Amino acid sequence: MKVHNVELVISAVRPNQYPEDGLPEFALAGRSNVGKSSFINKLIARKSMARISSKPGKTQTLNFYKIEEKLFFVDVPGYGYAKVSKSEREAWGKMIEQYFTGRTPLKAVVQIVDLRHEPSADDCMMYDFLKHHEIPVIVIATKADKIKKGKWQQHKKVVSKTLDMVPSDPLVLFSSETGMGFDEAWREIESRMDLPEDASSEAID
């Protein structure tokens, strides 16, 4: 998809603040500092639409980005950051769970992991939670440019095995630096948008 128009519609903390457009939504989930903002910015062709922070735990709201008047990316708070207070983590957890389990326009969760490292216990818990609630998952293994090409498949197998991934769930190798995985990531997202055939052909560049 060629992205020309992107708008941060709202940073929400309650369901009554969510957009009412009815457009398909794709939530972006991952550990703090895993490269979630860089992934979003790469896909929407912006340098700093999603704020990249050196301080983990910065995102504290559900940030709804409307893209081309066709869909929303929903950036959710990063998980697994120890310096955030327990009460804050619990509040974020309830907010995210409420959104994931009760939001009709949500088509899939894009779970971002770091290809360089074995997925953490928090990564596994997130994947298990999504599968338990039968929420479609697209796993993006980012920072592929930091690993030699000859070892990509080895690291990919570690990610898949550690998360105990369902074989039908996509696992996309990605780099926000080189653009690797850009087209594949968009294909996975667009295939879940439930667009009519004519609209779908227009959406895919």
MIFI-220242 format. One record per atom (N, C-alpha, C): residue in one letter; atom name; x, y, z. Coordinates in nm, 3 decimals, m for minus. Example, Ala and Ser with C-alpha at 12.3 -4.5 7.8 and 13.67 -1.06 7.14 Angstrom:
residues 2
   type   atom         x         y         z
      A      N     1.319    m0.569     0.780
      A     CA     1.230    m0.450     0.780
      A      C     1.320    m0.330     0.780
      S      N     1.285    m0.225     0.708
      S     CA     1.367    m0.106     0.714
      S      C     1.290     0.003     0.787
This chain:
residues 205
   type   atom         x         y         z
      M      N     0.084    m0.119     0.000
      M     CA     0.000     0.000     0.000
      M      C     0.088     0.125     0.000
      K      N     0.058     0.217    m0.088
      K     CA     0.126     0.346    m0.085
      K      C     0.050     0.436     0.012
      V      N     0.120     0.487     0.110
      V     CA     0.056     0.567     0.213
      V      C     0.088     0.714     0.192
      H      N    m0.016     0.792     0.171
      H     CA    m0.002     0.937     0.155
      H      C    m0.062     1.012     0.273
      N      N    m0.172     0.958     0.326
      N     CA    m0.245     1.029     0.431
      N      C    m0.252     0.947     0.559
      V      N    m0.197     1.002     0.665
      V     CA    m0.200     0.939     0.796
      V      C    m0.238     1.045     0.899
      E      N    m0.325     1.004     0.990
      E     CA    m0.369     1.099     1.094
      E      C    m0.378     1.026     1.227
      L      N    m0.316     1.084     1.330
      L     CA    m0.336     1.034     1.466
      L      C    m0.469     1.089     1.513
      V      N    m0.570     1.002     1.515
      V     CA    m0.707     1.046     1.544
      V      C    m0.728     1.071     1.693
      I      N    m0.681     0.975     1.775
      I     CA    m0.700     0.991     1.919
      I      C    m0.605     0.900     1.996
      S      N    m0.567     0.945     2.113
      S     CA    m0.496     0.860     2.209
      S      C    m0.597     0.826     2.317
      A      N    m0.646     0.704     2.314
      A     CA    m0.760     0.666     2.396
      A      C    m0.719     0.581     2.516
      V      N    m0.798     0.589     2.621
      V     CA    m0.779     0.504     2.738
      V      C    m0.907     0.430     2.776
      R      N    m1.020     0.467     2.712
      R     CA    m1.149     0.406     2.742
      R      C    m1.225     0.375     2.613
      P      N    m1.308     0.272     2.615
      P     CA    m1.384     0.235     2.495
      P      C    m1.469     0.348     2.437
      N      N    m1.523     0.435     2.523
      N     CA    m1.607     0.542     2.469
      N      C    m1.527     0.648     2.393
      Q      N    m1.394     0.634     2.394
      Q     CA    m1.309     0.725     2.318
      Q      C    m1.265     0.666     2.184
      Y      N    m1.292     0.537     2.163
      Y     CA    m1.248     0.473     2.040
      Y      C    m1.319     0.534     1.920
      P      N    m1.254     0.538     1.803
      P     CA    m1.319     0.588     1.682
      P      C    m1.442     0.504     1.646
      E      N    m1.537     0.567     1.583
      E     CA    m1.661     0.499     1.545
      E      C    m1.673     0.483     1.394
      D      N    m1.561     0.495     1.323
      D     CA    m1.564     0.486     1.177
      D      C    m1.602     0.347     1.127
      G      N    m1.572     0.243     1.207
      G     CA    m1.598     0.107     1.164
      G      C    m1.492     0.052     1.070
      L      N    m1.383     0.125     1.051
      L     CA    m1.275     0.077     0.964
      L      C    m1.200    m0.038     1.031
      P      N    m1.142    m0.127     0.951
      P     CA    m1.065    m0.238     1.010
      P      C    m0.948    m0.184     1.091
      E      N    m0.919    m0.250     1.203
      E     CA    m0.813    m0.207     1.292
      E      C    m0.709    m0.318     1.311
      F      N    m0.583    m0.277     1.319
      F     CA    m0.473    m0.369     1.341
      F      C    m0.390    m0.315     1.457
      A      N    m0.387    m0.391     1.566
      A     CA    m0.315    m0.348     1.685
      A      C    m0.169    m0.389     1.674
      L      N    m0.079    m0.303     1.721
      L     CA     0.063    m0.330     1.722
      L      C     0.107    m0.354     1.865
      A      N     0.155    m0.475     1.893
      A     CA     0.193    m0.512     2.030
      A      C     0.337    m0.563     2.032
      G      N     0.406    m0.536     2.142
      G     CA     0.542    m0.584     2.156
      G      C     0.606    m0.532     2.283
      R      N     0.719    m0.589     2.319
      R     CA     0.792    m0.542     2.435
      R      C     0.836    m0.397     2.415
      S      N     0.852    m0.326     2.525
      S     CA     0.905    m0.191     2.518
      S      C     1.042    m0.192     2.449
      N      N     1.061    m0.097     2.359
      N     CA     1.188    m0.082     2.285
      N      C     1.218    m0.197     2.189
      V      N     1.116    m0.269     2.143
      V     CA     1.141    m0.378     2.049
      V      C     1.147    m0.326     1.905
      G      N     1.108    m0.200     1.884
      G     CA     1.109    m0.144     1.750
      G      C     0.970    m0.125     1.692
      K      N     0.871    m0.119     1.780
      K     CA     0.731    m0.105     1.736
      K      C     0.707     0.025     1.661
      S      N     0.755     0.137     1.719
      S     CA     0.736     0.267     1.655
      S      C     0.809     0.273     1.521
      S      N     0.929     0.216     1.514
      S     CA     1.004     0.214     1.389
      S      C     0.930     0.134     1.282
      F      N     0.867     0.023     1.323
      F     CA     0.788    m0.059     1.231
      F      C     0.671     0.021     1.176
      I      N     0.598     0.088     1.264
      I     CA     0.484     0.168     1.221
      I      C     0.529     0.277     1.125
      N      N     0.632     0.351     1.163
      N     CA     0.680     0.461     1.079
      N      C     0.724     0.413     0.941
      K      N     0.787     0.295     0.936
      K     CA     0.831     0.240     0.807
      K      C     0.711     0.207     0.719
      L      N     0.609     0.144     0.777
      L     CA     0.494     0.104     0.698
      L      C     0.412     0.223     0.650
      I      N     0.410     0.332     0.725
      I     CA     0.330     0.447     0.684
      I      C     0.416     0.556     0.618
      A      N     0.544     0.522     0.593
      A     CA     0.635     0.613     0.523
      A      C     0.646     0.748     0.592
      R      N     0.662     0.743     0.723
      R     CA     0.684     0.865     0.802
      R      C     0.807     0.844     0.889
      K      N     0.876     0.953     0.919
      K     CA     0.997     0.942     1.001
      K      C     0.966     0.942     1.150
      S      N     0.861     1.013     1.189
      S     CA     0.838     1.026     1.333
      S      C     0.690     1.040     1.369
      M      N     0.602     0.980     1.288
      M     CA     0.459     0.986     1.321
      M      C     0.433     0.914     1.452
      A      N     0.485     0.790     1.460
      A     CA     0.482     0.719     1.588
      A      C     0.609     0.755     1.662
      R      N     0.595     0.806     1.781
      R     CA     0.709     0.861     1.853
      R      C     0.804     0.751     1.900
      I      N     0.930     0.764     1.863
      I     CA     1.033     0.669     1.904
      I      C     1.102     0.727     2.027
      S      N     1.094     0.656     2.137
      S     CA     1.148     0.710     2.261
      S      C     1.264     0.626     2.312
      S      N     1.361     0.694     2.373
      S     CA     1.471     0.622     2.437
      S      C     1.430     0.570     2.573
      K      N     1.311     0.613     2.618
      K     CA     1.260     0.570     2.748
      K      C     1.151     0.465     2.728
      P      N     1.178     0.338     2.760
      P     CA     1.076     0.234     2.749
      P      C     0.955     0.268     2.834
      G      N     0.839     0.219     2.792
      G     CA     0.718     0.243     2.869
      G      C     0.654     0.378     2.842
      K      N     0.699     0.445     2.734
      K     CA     0.651     0.580     2.705
      K      C     0.505     0.580     2.660
      T      N     0.469     0.485     2.573
      T     CA     0.331     0.478     2.526
      T      C     0.240     0.431     2.639
      Q      N     0.145     0.514     2.676
      Q     CA     0.056     0.481     2.787
      Q      C    m0.091     0.481     2.745
      T      N    m0.115     0.496     2.616
      T     CA    m0.251     0.503     2.564
      T      C    m0.263     0.414     2.441
      L      N    m0.386     0.398     2.393
      L     CA    m0.409     0.331     2.266
      L      C    m0.411     0.439     2.159
      N      N    m0.309     0.443     2.075
      N     CA    m0.297     0.548     1.975
      N      C    m0.352     0.500     1.841
      F      N    m0.460     0.564     1.795
      F     CA    m0.528     0.524     1.672
      F      C    m0.480     0.609     1.554
      Y      N    m0.409     0.544     1.461
      Y     CA    m0.361     0.612     1.341
      Y      C    m0.450     0.572     1.223
      K      N    m0.518     0.668     1.166
      K     CA    m0.600     0.639     1.048
      K      C    m0.515     0.650     0.923
      I      N    m0.520     0.546     0.839
      I     CA    m0.434     0.537     0.722
      I      C    m0.518     0.534     0.595
      E      N    m0.500     0.634     0.510
      E     CA    m0.566     0.641     0.379
      E      C    m0.719     0.629     0.389
      E      N    m0.775     0.662     0.504
      E     CA    m0.920     0.650     0.524
      E      C    m0.969     0.506     0.504
      K      N    m0.876     0.408     0.519
      K     CA    m0.910     0.268     0.491
      K      C    m0.895     0.177     0.612
      L      N    m0.805     0.212     0.704
      L     CA    m0.780     0.125     0.818
      L      C    m0.714     0.205     0.928
      F      N    m0.708     0.144     1.046
      F     CA    m0.637     0.202     1.160
      F      C    m0.523     0.111     1.202
      F      N    m0.408     0.171     1.234
      F     CA    m0.308     0.105     1.316
      F      C    m0.332     0.153     1.459
      V      N    m0.333     0.060     1.553
      V     CA    m0.354     0.095     1.693
      V      C    m0.229     0.055     1.772
      D      N    m0.153     0.155     1.812
      D     CA    m0.030     0.132     1.888
      D      C    m0.068     0.118     2.035
      V      N    m0.037     0.003     2.093
      V     CA    m0.073    m0.022     2.234
      V      C     0.053    m0.014     2.320
      P      N     0.039     0.010     2.450
      P     CA     0.157     0.021     2.538
      P      C     0.245    m0.103     2.531
      G      N     0.376    m0.080     2.529
      G     CA     0.470    m0.191     2.529
      G      C     0.464    m0.266     2.661
      Y      N     0.490    m0.396     2.655
      Y     CA     0.484    m0.477     2.776
      Y      C     0.623    m0.517     2.821
      G      N     0.633    m0.561     2.947
      G     CA     0.758    m0.617     2.997
      G      C     0.859    m0.517     3.046
      Y      N     0.817    m0.393     3.074
      Y     CA     0.914    m0.294     3.123
      Y      C     0.906    m0.286     3.274
      A      N     1.013    m0.328     3.339
      A     CA     1.011    m0.347     3.485
      A      C     1.001    m0.218     3.564
      K      N     1.051    m0.106     3.509
      K     CA     1.055     0.017     3.586
      K      C     0.920     0.088     3.594
      V      N     0.824     0.042     3.516
      V     CA     0.689     0.095     3.529
      V      C     0.626     0.034     3.654
      S      N     0.555     0.112     3.731
      S     CA     0.499     0.062     3.856
      S      C     0.400    m0.050     3.830
      K      N     0.384    m0.135     3.931
      K     CA     0.293    m0.249     3.919
      K      C     0.151    m0.202     3.891
      S      N     0.108    m0.095     3.957
      S     CA    m0.028    m0.046     3.937
      S      C    m0.047     0.005     3.794
      E      N     0.057     0.070     3.738
      E     CA     0.050     0.118     3.599
      E      C     0.042     0.000     3.503
      R      N     0.126    m0.101     3.527
      R     CA     0.123    m0.218     3.440
      R      C    m0.013    m0.286     3.443
      E      N    m0.072    m0.295     3.562
      E     CA    m0.204    m0.358     3.575
      E      C    m0.310    m0.276     3.501
      A      N    m0.301    m0.144     3.513
      A     CA    m0.397    m0.057     3.445
      A      C    m0.385    m0.070     3.294
      W      N    m0.261    m0.071     3.244
      W     CA    m0.240    m0.088     3.101
      W      C    m0.290    m0.224     3.055
      G      N    m0.260    m0.327     3.138
      G     CA    m0.303    m0.462     3.103
      G      C    m0.454    m0.472     3.087
      K      N    m0.527    m0.411     3.179
      K     CA    m0.673    m0.414     3.171
      K      C    m0.722    m0.338     3.049
      M      N    m0.658    m0.223     3.020
      M     CA    m0.698    m0.144     2.904
      M      C    m0.675    m0.221     2.774
      I      N    m0.559    m0.287     2.764
      I     CA    m0.527    m0.362     2.643
      I      C    m0.618    m0.484     2.629
      E      N    m0.638    m0.556     2.740
      E     CA    m0.724    m0.675     2.735
      E      C    m0.866    m0.638     2.695
      Q      N    m0.916    m0.528     2.750
      Q     CA    m1.050    m0.482     2.716
      Q      C    m1.061    m0.451     2.568
      Y      N    m0.958    m0.388     2.514
      Y     CA    m0.959    m0.355     2.371
      Y      C    m0.949    m0.482     2.286
      F      N    m0.853    m0.569     2.317
      F     CA    m0.832    m0.690     2.238
      F      C    m0.955    m0.780     2.235
      T      N    m1.020    m0.796     2.348
      T     CA    m1.129    m0.894     2.358
      T      C    m1.266    m0.837     2.325
      G      N    m1.278    m0.704     2.321
      G     CA    m1.411    m0.648     2.301
      G      C    m1.428    m0.559     2.180
      R      N    m1.326    m0.548     2.097
      R     CA    m1.329    m0.452     1.986
      R      C    m1.362    m0.522     1.855
      T      N    m1.482    m0.502     1.805
      T     CA    m1.529    m0.568     1.682
      T      C    m1.445    m0.535     1.559
      P      N    m1.405    m0.409     1.535
      P     CA    m1.328    m0.380     1.413
      P      C    m1.186    m0.437     1.412
      L      N    m1.139    m0.492     1.525
      L     CA    m1.002    m0.545     1.532
      L      C    m0.992    m0.670     1.445
      K      N    m0.907    m0.663     1.342
      K     CA    m0.892    m0.774     1.249
      K      C    m0.776    m0.867     1.284
      A      N    m0.672    m0.811     1.345
      A     CA    m0.556    m0.892     1.382
      A      C    m0.466    m0.809     1.473
      V      N    m0.382    m0.880     1.548
      V     CA    m0.278    m0.816     1.626
      V      C    m0.145    m0.845     1.559
      V      N    m0.070    m0.740     1.532
      V     CA     0.065    m0.754     1.479
      V      C     0.159    m0.758     1.599
      Q      N     0.210    m0.876     1.629
      Q     CA     0.300    m0.891     1.745
      Q      C     0.444    m0.881     1.697
      I      N     0.516    m0.786     1.754
      I     CA     0.653    m0.760     1.711
      I      C     0.752    m0.817     1.811
      V      N     0.844    m0.898     1.761
      V     CA     0.950    m0.956     1.844
      V      C     1.085    m0.921     1.781
      D      N     1.190    m0.939     1.855
      D     CA     1.326    m0.911     1.809
      D      C     1.388    m1.040     1.757
      L      N     1.419    m1.043     1.627
      L     CA     1.471    m1.164     1.566
      L      C     1.605    m1.207     1.628
      R      N     1.678    m1.113     1.686
      R     CA     1.811    m1.144     1.739
      R      C     1.806    m1.228     1.865
      H      N     1.691    m1.224     1.936
      H     CA     1.684    m1.289     2.066
      H      C     1.566    m1.386     2.074
      E      N     1.581    m1.486     2.157
      E     CA     1.470    m1.577     2.184
      E      C     1.355    m1.498     2.245
      P      N     1.231    m1.518     2.200
      P     CA     1.117    m1.446     2.258
      P      C     1.113    m1.462     2.409
      S      N     1.076    m1.355     2.476
      S     CA     1.072    m1.353     2.623
      S      C     0.946    m1.423     2.674
      A      N     0.942    m1.441     2.805
      A     CA     0.822    m1.498     2.868
      A      C     0.702    m1.409     2.840
      D      N     0.723    m1.277     2.839
      D     CA     0.612    m1.184     2.810
      D      C     0.565    m1.199     2.666
      D      N     0.659    m1.219     2.573
      D     CA     0.620    m1.244     2.433
      D      C     0.533    m1.368     2.423
      C      N     0.574    m1.473     2.492
      C     CA     0.499    m1.600     2.488
      C      C     0.361    m1.583     2.551
      M      N     0.355    m1.510     2.661
      M     CA     0.226    m1.487     2.726
      M      C     0.131    m1.409     2.634
      M      N     0.185    m1.309     2.563
      M     CA     0.102    m1.231     2.471
      M      C     0.049    m1.320     2.358
      Y      N     0.136    m1.400     2.299
      Y     CA     0.093    m1.488     2.190
      Y      C    m0.012    m1.587     2.239
      D      N     0.013    m1.647     2.355
      D     CA    m0.083    m1.743     2.412
      D      C    m0.217    m1.677     2.440
      F      N    m0.212    m1.554     2.491
      F     CA    m0.336    m1.480     2.519
      F      C    m0.417    m1.459     2.391
      L      N    m0.350    m1.418     2.285
      L     CA    m0.418    m1.393     2.159
      L      C    m0.477    m1.522     2.101
      K      N    m0.402    m1.632     2.110
      K     CA    m0.454    m1.758     2.058
      K      C    m0.571    m1.808     2.142
      H      N    m0.562    m1.790     2.275
      H     CA    m0.670    m1.833     2.365
      H      C    m0.801    m1.761     2.329
      H      N    m0.790    m1.634     2.295
      H     CA    m0.909    m1.554     2.262
      H      C    m0.941    m1.556     2.113
      E      N    m0.870    m1.642     2.040
      E     CA    m0.893    m1.662     1.896
      E      C    m0.882    m1.531     1.818
      I      N    m0.782    m1.452     1.854
      I     CA    m0.754    m1.327     1.784
      I      C    m0.644    m1.354     1.682
      P      N    m0.667    m1.325     1.555
      P     CA    m0.564    m1.350     1.454
      P      C    m0.434    m1.276     1.486
      V      N    m0.321    m1.343     1.457
      V     CA    m0.190    m1.286     1.490
      V      C    m0.100    m1.286     1.366
      I      N    m0.030    m1.175     1.347
      I     CA     0.077    m1.165     1.248
      I      C     0.204    m1.137     1.327
      V      N     0.299    m1.229     1.326
      V     CA     0.423    m1.208     1.401
      V      C     0.528    m1.145     1.310
      I      N     0.582    m1.033     1.354
      I     CA     0.687    m0.962     1.283
      I      C     0.816    m0.975     1.363
      A      N     0.917    m1.037     1.304
      A     CA     1.048    m1.050     1.369
      A      C     1.139    m0.942     1.312
      T      N     1.156    m0.835     1.388
      T     CA     1.225    m0.718     1.338
      T      C     1.375    m0.722     1.369
      K      N     1.444    m0.621     1.316
      K     CA     1.590    m0.605     1.332
      K      C     1.666    m0.717     1.261
      A      N     1.608    m0.765     1.150
      A     CA     1.673    m0.871     1.072
      A      C     1.805    m0.824     1.012
      D      N     1.820    m0.693     0.993
      D     CA     1.944    m0.641     0.936
      D      C     2.063    m0.658     1.031
      K      N     2.035    m0.685     1.158
      K     CA     2.142    m0.702     1.257
      K      C     2.198    m0.844     1.258
      I      N     2.138    m0.932     1.177
      I     CA     2.180    m1.072     1.173
      I      C     2.225    m1.108     1.031
      K      N     2.328    m1.188     1.020
      K     CA     2.374    m1.231     0.889
      K      C     2.266    m1.311     0.818
      K      N     2.255    m1.289     0.689
      K     CA     2.150    m1.354     0.609
      K      C     2.150    m1.505     0.625
      G      N     2.268    m1.563     0.636
      G     CA     2.279    m1.708     0.647
      G      C     2.221    m1.764     0.775
      K      N     2.194    m1.678     0.873
      K     CA     2.141    m1.724     1.001
      K      C     1.994    m1.686     1.021
      W      N     1.932    m1.626     0.920
      W     CA     1.793    m1.584     0.933
      W      C     1.701    m1.702     0.966
      Q      N     1.714    m1.809     0.891
      Q     CA     1.624    m1.923     0.910
      Q      C     1.642    m1.986     1.048
      Q      N     1.766    m1.989     1.094
      Q     CA     1.794    m2.044     1.227
      Q      C     1.722    m1.962     1.334
      H      N     1.733    m1.831     1.324
      H     CA     1.668    m1.744     1.422
      H      C     1.515    m1.749     1.408
      K      N     1.469    m1.763     1.286
      K     CA     1.326    m1.773     1.261
      K      C     1.268    m1.897     1.329
      K      N     1.342    m2.007     1.321
      K     CA     1.297    m2.131     1.385
      K      C     1.290    m2.115     1.537
      V      N     1.386    m2.043     1.595
      V     CA     1.387    m2.020     1.740
      V      C     1.263    m1.941     1.781
      V      N     1.231    m1.838     1.704
      V     CA     1.112    m1.757     1.734
      V      C     0.987    m1.844     1.728
      S      N     0.973    m1.918     1.620
      S     CA     0.854    m2.001     1.601
      S      C     0.839    m2.107     1.710
      K      N     0.951    m2.172     1.742
      K     CA     0.947    m2.279     1.843
      K      C     0.919    m2.224     1.982
      T      N     0.985    m2.112     2.018
      T     CA     0.968    m2.056     2.151
      T      C     0.826    m2.007     2.174
      L      N     0.769    m1.942     2.072
      L     CA     0.630    m1.896     2.084
      L      C     0.531    m2.010     2.070
      D      N     0.580    m2.127     2.025
      D     CA     0.492    m2.241     1.995
      D      C     0.385    m2.198     1.896
      M      N     0.432    m2.140     1.786
      M     CA     0.342    m2.081     1.688
      M      C     0.258    m2.184     1.614
      V      N     0.136    m2.149     1.587
      V     CA     0.050    m2.227     1.499
      V      C     0.107    m2.214     1.358
      P      N     0.126    m2.325     1.285
      P     CA     0.190    m2.319     1.153
      P      C     0.124    m2.222     1.055
      S      N    m0.006    m2.202     1.070
      S     CA    m0.076    m2.115     0.975
      S      C    m0.056    m1.966     1.004
      D      N    m0.001    m1.933     1.121
      D     CA     0.023    m1.792     1.153
      D      C     0.149    m1.744     1.081
      P      N     0.142    m1.627     1.016
      P     CA     0.259    m1.577     0.944
      P      C     0.368    m1.527     1.037
      L      N     0.492    m1.548     0.995
      L     CA     0.609    m1.498     1.066
      L      C     0.695    m1.426     0.962
      V      N     0.696    m1.293     0.971
      V     CA     0.761    m1.210     0.871
      V      C     0.891    m1.153     0.925
      L      N     1.002    m1.176     0.853
      L     CA     1.128    m1.114     0.889
      L      C     1.127    m0.971     0.838
      F      N     1.170    m0.878     0.925
      F     CA     1.152    m0.736     0.894
      F      C     1.273    m0.654     0.938
      S      N     1.298    m0.546     0.866
      S     CA     1.399    m0.449     0.907
      S      C     1.349    m0.309     0.873
      S      N     1.338    m0.225     0.974
      S     CA     1.297    m0.087     0.950
      S      C     1.410    m0.007     0.886
      E      N     1.532    m0.060     0.893
      E     CA     1.647     0.008     0.833
      E      C     1.654    m0.015     0.682
      T      N     1.636    m0.140     0.639
      T     CA     1.651    m0.173     0.497
      T      C     1.518    m0.183     0.423
      G      N     1.409    m0.195     0.497
      G     CA     1.279    m0.212     0.432
      G      C     1.245    m0.358     0.405
      M      N     1.333    m0.448     0.446
      M     CA     1.305    m0.591     0.428
      M      C     1.174    m0.627     0.498
      G      N     1.088    m0.702     0.427
      G     CA     0.962    m0.747     0.484
      G      C     0.849    m0.647     0.470
      F      N     0.876    m0.529     0.415
      F     CA     0.775    m0.425     0.401
      F      C     0.654    m0.473     0.321
      D      N     0.679    m0.524     0.200
      D     CA     0.570    m0.569     0.114
      D      C     0.495    m0.687     0.175
      E      N     0.570    m0.780     0.235
      E     CA     0.506    m0.898     0.294
      E      C     0.417    m0.860     0.412
      A      N     0.466    m0.767     0.493
      A     CA     0.387    m0.722     0.607
      A      C     0.256    m0.657     0.561
      W      N     0.266    m0.571     0.460
      W     CA     0.144    m0.508     0.409
      W      C     0.049    m0.610     0.347
      R      N     0.104    m0.711     0.278
      R     CA     0.017    m0.814     0.219
      R      C    m0.061    m0.887     0.328
      E      N     0.007    m0.922     0.437
      E     CA    m0.060    m0.993     0.546
      E      C    m0.171    m0.906     0.608
      I      N    m0.143    m0.778     0.622
      I     CA    m0.243    m0.687     0.679
      I      C    m0.361    m0.670     0.585
      E      N    m0.332    m0.641     0.457
      E     CA    m0.440    m0.615     0.361
      E      C    m0.527    m0.738     0.338
      S      N    m0.468    m0.856     0.348
      S     CA    m0.546    m0.979     0.326
      S      C    m0.650    m1.000     0.435
      R      N    m0.636    m0.928     0.546
      R     CA    m0.730    m0.942     0.658
      R      C    m0.825    m0.824     0.671
      M      N    m0.827    m0.738     0.571
      M     CA    m0.909    m0.617     0.580
      M      C    m1.054    m0.638     0.539
      D      N    m1.085    m0.755     0.482
      D     CA    m1.221    m0.783     0.436
      D      C    m1.272    m0.680     0.337
      L      N    m1.181    m0.639     0.247
      L     CA    m1.221    m0.543     0.145
      L      C    m1.292    m0.615     0.030
      P      N    m1.386    m0.547    m0.037
      P     CA    m1.442    m0.603    m0.161
      P      C    m1.328    m0.620    m0.262
      E      N    m1.349    m0.709    m0.360
      E     CA    m1.242    m0.739    m0.453
      E      C    m1.191    m0.616    m0.528
      D      N    m1.283    m0.528    m0.570
      D     CA    m1.239    m0.410    m0.646
      D      C    m1.159    m0.316    m0.558
      A      N    m1.204    m0.300    m0.432
      A     CA    m1.132    m0.212    m0.340
      A      C    m0.997    m0.270    m0.305
      S      N    m0.992    m0.404    m0.291
      S     CA    m0.868    m0.469    m0.253
      S      C    m0.763    m0.450    m0.361
      S      N    m0.804    m0.460    m0.488
      S     CA    m0.709    m0.445    m0.597
      S      C    m0.654    m0.303    m0.602
      E      N    m0.735    m0.205    m0.560
      E     CA    m0.689    m0.067    m0.557
      E      C    m0.592    m0.046    m0.441
      A      N    m0.617    m0.117    m0.331
      A     CA    m0.538    m0.093    m0.209
      A      C    m0.396    m0.144    m0.222
      I      N    m0.379    m0.254    m0.294
      I     CA    m0.247    m0.315    m0.304
      I      C    m0.172    m0.254    m0.420
      D      N    m0.060    m0.192    m0.388
      D     CA     0.016    m0.122    m0.490
      D      C     0.107    m0.218    m0.565
